[in-house]
Amino acid sequence: METQNITLALPKELLLRARQLAVVRRTSLSAMLAQMIAELVEQDARYRAASERQIALMAQGLDVGSQGTATWTRDNLHER
């Protein structure tokens, strides 16, 4: 995959802590950020796919055995 460099501005303290974390994980800061961004993009793609599936299911509706007509009244459901 072709890569492209970017410029990223971070607070100095955050950058220092991120570099330390990369050392602990035995990776580079660039690789760690690239992995995190890739995971965010994948997570968003999965969320969108799940959302589209659910919207399609709602549009299709569920068969509750009523043939599209309610066989009950509000009063029947809320008898006191």
N, C-alpha and C positions, 0 to 999 in steps of 0.2 A: 504494500500500500504506500502510495506517495505521501510524504509528510510535508508540512509547511510550518515554519517558525512563526510564533506570535509573540507579542509583547504583553506582559501581564504586570500590573501595578498592584502591589500588596503592601500592607503596613510592615515595617521592618521587623517588629517582634513576631508577627505571624509568619513571615518568611523564614526567620531564624528557627522557629519551632517546627515548621514544615520541613526544613532541611534536616533537622535532627531526627524527625520521624522517618524520613527517607533513609537516613543512615541506619537507623534501627531495623528497618525493613529490608535493608541491603538492596536498595534500588536507587534510582536517580529521582530527583524531584520531578523532572520532566516525565519519566515513565509512570510515576505515581499519579500525577495529574491526568495524564492521558488515559490511564486505566479508570480513574474515577469518572472522567467525562464519558468514556465509553459505556460504563455501567449506568450512568444517568440517562444516556440516550437510549440504551436498550430497555431500561425500566419504563421510560416514557412510551416506547413503541409497544411494549407488552400491555401497558395501561390503556393505550388507545385501542388496541385490538380487542381487549376485554370489554371496553366501553362500547365499541361497535357491535360486538356479539350480543351484549345485553340490550342495546337499543333495538336490534333486529328481533330479539325474542319478545320484547315488549310490544313491538309493532305487530308481530304475529299473534300475540295473545295466547292465553292458556285455555284449554278445554276443561271447563268445570262441570260439564254435563248438563248445562241449562239450555243448550241449543240457542244461546243468545238471548233468552228471555228469562227474566227473574221469576221464579215461582213462589216468591215470598214477598211479604210487604214489610215495611219498616216496623209497623206495629207488631207483626209476628216475631220479628227478630228481637224486639225490645219489650216483650211481655213483662208485666210487673205483677 
